[in-house]
Amino acid sequence: MESKEVILEVTEEKYAEMKAKGIDEDAILKPGKHVFKRVSPEKVISRKDAKIRINICLDAEIVHHFRRRAESPHSAPYQTQINNELRAIMERDLRQEKAEIDATAKKLLQDDDFLDALAERLKEKNLQMN
């Protein structure tokens, strides 16, 4: 399947209608023609590189804070900054989860009762396979 172009035209009226519904201007396509390319299913995009458009309600002071930060010279756009902060939280959580799993594994490997039970279970499995 080859790439196909899809052209979406947003009219001034449709743009005004979406703004009137309270949709953030940054989430609305500006009036005009927008070209999108549909790619073949064989092209795999990693989860990290994929972007998903969502509507989310954030506290006004949070959005204002990041928009102010984005006004500084050489700053990333505010949505990128929010994404980066969320990624930092996610990565911290994942590191903490891994540390907890590693600590549990270390305790189990030092527990003779656990190791005996594991050895017994492995013997049972081995007998079932033969």
C-alpha positions as CSV (number, residue, x, y, z in Angstrom):
1,M,0.0,0.0,0.0
2,E,1.5,3.3,-1.0
3,S,1.2,6.6,0.7
4,K,-2.0,8.6,0.0
5,E,-2.5,12.3,0.5
6,V,-5.6,13.5,2.1
7,I,-6.4,17.2,1.9
8,L,-8.6,18.7,4.6
9,E,-9.9,22.2,4.2
10,V,-10.9,24.2,7.2
11,T,-13.2,27.1,6.5
12,E,-13.2,30.4,8.5
13,E,-16.8,29.4,9.6
14,K,-15.7,26.0,10.9
15,Y,-12.7,27.5,12.7
16,A,-15.0,30.1,14.3
17,E,-17.4,27.4,15.3
18,M,-14.8,25.4,17.0
19,K,-13.4,28.4,18.9
20,A,-17.0,29.3,20.0
21,K,-17.2,25.8,21.5
22,G,-14.3,26.7,23.7
23,I,-11.7,24.5,22.0
24,D,-8.2,25.9,22.6
25,E,-6.8,27.6,19.5
26,D,-3.7,25.5,19.6
27,A,-5.8,22.4,19.2
28,I,-7.7,23.7,16.1
29,L,-6.4,23.5,12.6
30,K,-6.1,27.1,11.2
31,P,-8.3,28.0,8.2
32,G,-7.0,26.8,4.9
33,K,-5.9,23.5,3.3
34,H,-4.0,20.9,5.3
35,V,-2.3,18.0,3.6
36,F,-2.0,14.7,5.5
37,K,-0.3,11.6,4.2
38,R,-1.6,8.1,5.0
39,V,1.3,5.7,5.3
40,S,1.4,2.0,4.7
41,P,0.8,-0.3,7.7
42,E,4.3,-1.7,7.2
43,K,5.7,1.6,8.5
44,V,6.0,1.1,12.2
45,I,6.1,4.1,14.4
46,S,7.6,3.5,17.9
47,R,5.3,4.4,20.8
48,K,7.8,7.0,22.0
49,D,7.7,8.8,18.6
50,A,3.9,8.6,18.2
51,K,1.8,11.6,19.1
52,I,-1.8,11.3,20.1
53,R,-4.1,14.3,20.0
54,I,-6.3,14.5,23.0
55,N,-8.5,17.1,24.7
56,I,-7.6,17.6,28.3
57,C,-8.7,20.1,30.9
58,L,-5.7,21.6,32.8
59,D,-5.8,24.2,35.5
60,A,-5.5,27.7,33.9
61,E,-2.5,28.6,36.1
62,I,-0.6,25.5,34.8
63,V,-1.2,26.4,31.1
64,H,-0.3,30.1,31.8
65,H,2.9,29.0,33.6
66,F,4.1,26.9,30.6
67,R,3.0,29.5,28.0
68,R,5.1,32.1,29.9
69,R,8.0,29.7,29.9
70,A,7.6,29.2,26.2
71,E,7.9,32.9,25.6
72,S,11.6,32.9,26.6
73,P,14.1,32.9,23.8
74,H,15.2,29.4,22.6
75,S,12.4,27.7,24.6
76,A,10.4,24.8,23.5
77,P,6.7,25.3,22.8
78,Y,4.5,25.1,25.9
79,Q,2.9,21.7,24.9
80,T,6.4,20.2,24.4
81,Q,7.4,21.5,27.8
82,I,4.3,19.9,29.5
83,N,5.0,16.7,27.6
84,N,8.6,16.7,28.8
85,E,7.5,17.2,32.5
86,L,5.0,14.4,32.2
87,R,7.7,12.1,30.6
88,A,10.0,12.9,33.6
89,I,7.3,11.8,36.0
90,M,6.6,8.7,34.0
91,E,10.3,7.7,33.9
92,R,10.7,8.4,37.6
93,D,7.7,6.1,38.3
94,L,9.2,3.4,36.0
95,R,12.6,3.6,37.8
96,Q,10.9,3.3,41.1
97,E,8.8,0.2,40.0
98,K,12.0,-1.4,38.7
99,A,13.8,-0.8,41.9
100,E,10.9,-2.3,43.9
101,I,10.9,-5.4,41.6
102,D,14.7,-5.7,41.9
103,A,14.5,-5.5,45.8
104,T,11.8,-8.1,45.9
105,A,13.8,-10.5,43.6
106,K,16.9,-10.0,45.8
107,K,14.9,-10.9,48.9
108,L,13.4,-14.0,47.3
109,L,16.8,-15.2,46.1
110,Q,18.1,-15.0,49.6
111,D,15.1,-16.9,51.1
112,D,15.8,-20.6,51.4
113,D,12.2,-21.5,51.8
114,F,11.4,-19.8,48.5
115,L,14.3,-21.4,46.7
116,D,13.3,-24.9,48.0
117,A,9.7,-24.3,46.8
118,L,11.0,-23.0,43.5
119,A,13.2,-26.1,43.0
120,E,10.3,-28.4,43.8
121,R,8.1,-26.6,41.3
122,L,10.7,-26.8,38.6
123,K,11.1,-30.6,39.2
124,E,7.3,-30.9,38.8
125,K,7.4,-29.0,35.6
126,N,10.3,-31.0,34.3
127,L,8.4,-34.2,35.0
128,Q,5.3,-32.9,33.3
129,M,7.3,-32.1,30.1
130,N,8.9,-35.5,29.9
